[in-house]
């Protein structure tokens, strides 16, 4: 598989544990690729839900994927500051079709003031029973919630304002080429 170059677009596909397609983002601009990490941006990107509903993202969002962490981070750049939506998910894979991952229901939302909320716990518990998430998967996901909380508390990685500024500026440069 050819690694996408800076400025190119890729689709993102999230799946559920049973292999069913959950959601697709049509065009995500790649800002950086490395052996373990992909950073991209969505801005008024078409999103298609599994039931066929479609919508456009409302604001620019820097997205962070890593091959070793069981989450991805969407940093939504809004007038009142940066809000983060963190999906607990398998590490990504990349093939000819798209960047792909399994969405494990749990989400962490971080507001511009630093307040955090753990979302969709009921959905996680229901799907865990329905699809028989293993004890190992459950432990990995809960450990990765703790990593997200630590990163958020200490403004590490995508939770750093400097990170957002650098990648948003790079997006603006690429978009105006």
C-alpha positions, 0 to 999 in steps of 0.5 A: 500500500502506498502511503498518502502524501502531504496534501492528498486526500483519503477516505476514512471508514469506521467499522463496528466490532462485527465488521459492519461499516459504521461511518465514512468521511469522504475526503480527509486531507493528509498533513503528515504521515510517518511510520506510526502516525497520520495527521489530517484535517477535515473541513466541511467534509461529507460524512455518511452514516451506516443508515445512509444519512449524510452530513457535512462537518461544520468546522476545520478539525485536525485528526490524529491516528496512531498505530499503537494507541487504541483511540483517535482524536478529532480536534475541532477548531471553533470560535470559542476554542478547541473541542476534542472528540476522542474515539476509543478505537482499534489502531488504524490500518491503511489500504487502497480504499481508506484509512480504517479502524474499529470504533469501540463505542466509548468516546471522551469529549474534552471542552475548551475549558478542559472539562471532560465527559466520558460518553456512550458507556451504555452503548459500550456495555450493550455492544460488549455483550452483543459482540463479546468483546474480550477481557483483553480488549476491555482492559486495553480500551480502559487503559487507553481512556487513562492515556487520553485523560493524562494527555488532556491533563498535560496538554500532550500531543493533539491536546497541545495548543502548539500542535493545533496551531502548527497543523492548522497553519499547515492545512491553510498553506496546503489549501491555498496552493 
